[in-house]
Amino acid sequence: MAENDQPLSPTGRLFVQPESDQVINCIIAGKNPIALDSLKTEIYNSVMLKHPRFCSLMVRDRRGREHWRRTEVDVDRHLIIHRRRLSDDPSVSDEDATNDYVAGLTFSSPLSTDKPLWEIHILAAHNAAVFRVHHALGDGISLMSMLLSYCRRADDPTRLPTVGGGGGGGGTRRRWSVWMVLELFRFTFAYVVEFCLRVVWLSDRRTAVSGGSGVELWPRRLATARFRLDDMKTVKRAVADSTINDVLFGVISSGLSRYLDMRESKGLRNGVQITGVAMVNLRPHTGLQELSKLMNGGSGGRWGNKFGVILLPVYYHRGDSDPLEFVKRSKAMIDKKKLSLEATFSYKLMDLIISLFGPKFASMLKYRLLCNTTFTVSNLVGPQEEITIVGNPVQYIRATSSSLPHAITMHMVSYAGVADMQILVAKDVIPDPKVLAKCFEDALLELKVAAEAALKS
């Protein structure tokens, strides 16, 4: 081991295990052709090449323990340029071609360990770039901050984008009462017990959207569900004290119910639980203006991975007379989750297990948790206004990750009034992801109509 090598964090060690190897794939599509020379110059001058993790190899010592080792970065090795169209069929849109390309990356293209663990794929004919970053380098908050440091506001090229809070430790202070403290202990105990049972043996009922062991190796397809944030905010106003996340889970619950009605030949009984796994940011979102402090460990945060895992169940329901019930049930569930320490417990527990038993054992437990649940979901807040990258107006920002034992993985990123949810599916389980995406879009429109009626009454 070299003298200046730095050990990976416990979570970083987890993410480089074979069962947990995770790469974040972020698509940025421009409205105009990408200027390759300008992009390369921007990369050379970026904060990314000043960050040690983006300039380090991941190496293992004699005992198999992982370390970061500084190296010279050859940007050309990290740029994979496709100049021709990805499909010879002229009817295939740029969006579909890009989604198909990224779907192929998610299950068959790990990052090479003979260079720092990031790449940028340029799809020149489709005006798109795919930023591929290993999860060991950082979580979604860190990497979104890094990525958007390349960008500027379209209405003022001298300013960085404005990004809202990431759902971490910020927000108004909760006023605690004795009853709330008792509820915290009650919910924490209940959810911790359920979390442990999920790891050991408790599993969702099999449905037409279930994955399982080995499904992470199956070919993938990728589709996009597009939501207007104004529509989600309309639904939010109709359900008292609800949040965008409450609305999102209402949409997921309603959309999955719609899709299962099409796929389940024998039907399901109302109330069947479909459990999701979600990542919860455990630190305040520092914003792009604090990126340099975040990189250096200042501003109360630190670079890397700091998130907990929580279980978020949604329920199959057929023919609810009031579509808003999907949101109300989701809100009631999420409110209880917020009044617990489940996310903090999962984060501390995983660190403890890695310290005591090593990352391989922790990776096995994480894998079992995924096999016993049905889907993964995340929601990342992106820029509030339109932005440019290297002077090119950005059309959309989307993200997904490497394939998992789940047959459905959903990652939503908001940008300039629109929220795009990338739906990555195992195509042998869900052969029609565009139909599933349409189920989610129709669910939000139905919720919006019901919300407008409720607000008028």
Stockholm file with secondary structure:
# STOCKHOLM 1.0

chainA/1-457         MAENDQPLSPTGRLFVQPESDQVINCIIAGKNPIALDSLKTEIYNSVMLKHPRFCSLMVRDRRGREHWRRTEVDVDRHLIIHRRRLSDDPSVSDEDATNDYVAGLTFSSPLSTDKPLWEIHILAAHNAAVFRVHHALGDGISLMSMLLSYCRRADDPTRLPTVGGGGGGGGTRRRWSVWMVLELFRFTFAYVVEFCLRVVWLSDRRTAVSGGSGVELWPRRLATARFRLDDMKTVKRAVADSTINDVLFGVISSGLSRYLDMRESKGLRNGVQITGVAMVNLRPHTGLQELSKLMNGGSGGRWGNKFGVILLPVYYHRGDSDPLEFVKRSKAMIDKKKLSLEATFSYKLMDLIISLFGPKFASMLKYRLLCNTTFTVSNLVGPQEEITIVGNPVQYIRATSSSLPHAITMHMVSYAGVADMQILVAKDVIPDPKVLAKCFEDALLELKVAAEAALKS
#=GR chainA/1-457 SS CCTTCEECCHHHHHHTSTTTCCEEEEEEEESSCCCHHHHHHHHHTSGGGGSGGGGEEEEECTTCCEEEEECCCCHHHHEEEECSCSCSCTTSCHHHHHHHHHHHHHHHCCCCTTSCSEEEEEEGGGTEEEEEEEGGGCCHHHHHHHHHTTEEETTBTTSCCCBCCCSSSCSCCCCCCHHHHHHHHHHHHHHHHHHHHHHHTCCCCCCTTCCCTTGGGSCEEEEEEEEEHHHHHHHHHHSTTCCHHHHHHHHHHHHHHHHHHHHCSSCCCTTCEEEEEEEEECSCCCCGGGHHHHHTTCTTCCSSCCEEEEEEEEECCSCCSSTHHHHHHHHHHHHHHHTSCHHHHHHHHHHHHHHHHCHHHHHHHHHHHHHTSCEEEEEECCBSSCEEETTEEEEEEEEEESCCSSSEEEEEEEETTEEEEEEEEETTTCSCHHHHHHHHHHHHHHHHHHHHHHHHC
#=GC SS_cons         CCTTCEECCHHHHHHTSTTTCCEEEEEEEESSCCCHHHHHHHHHTSGGGGSGGGGEEEEECTTCCEEEEECCCCHHHHEEEECSCSCSCTTSCHHHHHHHHHHHHHHHCCCCTTSCSEEEEEEGGGTEEEEEEEGGGCCHHHHHHHHHTTEEETTBTTSCCCBCCCSSSCSCCCCCCHHHHHHHHHHHHHHHHHHHHHHHTCCCCCCTTCCCTTGGGSCEEEEEEEEEHHHHHHHHHHSTTCCHHHHHHHHHHHHHHHHHHHHCSSCCCTTCEEEEEEEEECSCCCCGGGHHHHHTTCTTCCSSCCEEEEEEEEECCSCCSSTHHHHHHHHHHHHHHHTSCHHHHHHHHHHHHHHHHCHHHHHHHHHHHHHTSCEEEEEECCBSSCEEETTEEEEEEEEEESCCSSSEEEEEEEETTEEEEEEEEETTTCSCHHHHHHHHHHHHHHHHHHHHHHHHC
//
